[in-house]
Amino acid sequence: MNSPRLLASLETLTLAITDSDELKMWFLKVGELPSNLRMNAILQITTEMRHADEDPALIDAIAALCNAELYDSVKAVVLAED
């Protein structure tokens, strides 16, 4: 799970979230969901991204947010940037 590619993608994702009010709003709203619904929302968006042939590394980073500890770590960075 801690591959260099995934870590780099998570860093990119975190920067994108902190730089975009729309992404930040989505990210924080997803975090308000119960864990099972959060996982479903993340899996839905990553499925849509795969169908749209978007960046596989970014898709992997978003999918990794299903892990509650990892989500909380990204959230801490995002909130610290406010």
Stockholm file with secondary structure:
# STOCKHOLM 1.0

chainA/1-82         MNSPRLLASLETLTLAITDSDELKMWFLKVGELPSNLRMNAILQITTEMRHADEDPALIDAIAALCNAELYDSVKAVVLAED
#=GR chainA/1-82 SS CCCHHHHHHHHHHHHHHHHCHHHHHHHHHHHHSCHHHHHHHHHHHHHHHHHTTCCHHHHHHHHHTTSHHHHHHHHHHHHHTC
#=GC SS_cons        CCCHHHHHHHHHHHHHHHHCHHHHHHHHHHHHSCHHHHHHHHHHHHHHHHHTTCCHHHHHHHHHTTSHHHHHHHHHHHHHTC
//
